Amino acid sequence: MSKLKSVCVYCGSSNLVDPAYLELATQMGQAIAKRGIRLVYGGGNVGLMGASSRAAHEAGGEVLGIMPHFLTKWEKPNPAFETRMVETMHERKWGLFAESDAFIVLPGGIGTLEEVVETLSWQRLELHRKPVVFVGRTFWQPFVDLIEATIVTKFTPEAFRNSFFCVDTPEEALDGLAAAQSKA
């Protein structure tokens, strides 16, 4: 059984969201650090990205940010922990993927969707078997419904239902990832 050592967190970068989402991100960062897992994320110090990474760092966890230079116009990396600067979004996504054993998807917008859809697409193409978990069932239900519609209409195979799972808490996410990784 392999141990979950490093997890990528995809999530939103807006500070304007409901504070409950920021609290969920904080709890996620704390839970990751408590289990001795490295948090890998998109490198920004804003929104859920900032909340989860700061919480992990403050709880004594290891954090790695990966950020394209051009994004510093809107988001600044946190100087308290390592941020690897890259040139493009493609390099960022590949770095997030390569540095992670699994993926946690917290609420977010179009960028979060774009990242996780590519990760799921790579899984569908059998390019990896890394587990993916969405945290916040109510938030993610419309996405799950869309995926289900693609399955029902035969655009996506039925087996794709096993490509990810949804939970409500950070603890459920980490327990589920550990179990899924041990089966992979």
Number of C-alpha atoms within 10 A of each C-alpha: 9 11 11 20 16 20 26 25 29 25 27 26 24 15 15 9 14 9 12 9 21 25 15 21 29 21 19 28 30 24 22 28 22 13 13 16 20 24 28 25 30 28 27 25 19 22 21 30 27 28 24 30 35 23 22 27 20 14 16 13 21 19 27 21 24 24 27 20 15 13 16 13 7 9 17 15 21 16 8 10 15 14 20 16 18 15 12 14 17 12 15 21 20 13 20 24 20 10 19 19 23 22 27 24 22 27 23 20 12 9 13 18 17 11 19 21 12 12 21 20 15 14 18 16 9 9 11 14 17 21 26 28 23 25 24 19 17 11 15 17 13 11 12 17 11 11 15 18 13 15 16 12 9 10 11 15 13 12 9 16 13 9 15 18 17 20 17 14 16 23 16 14 25 23 11 18 24 19 16 19 19 13 11 11
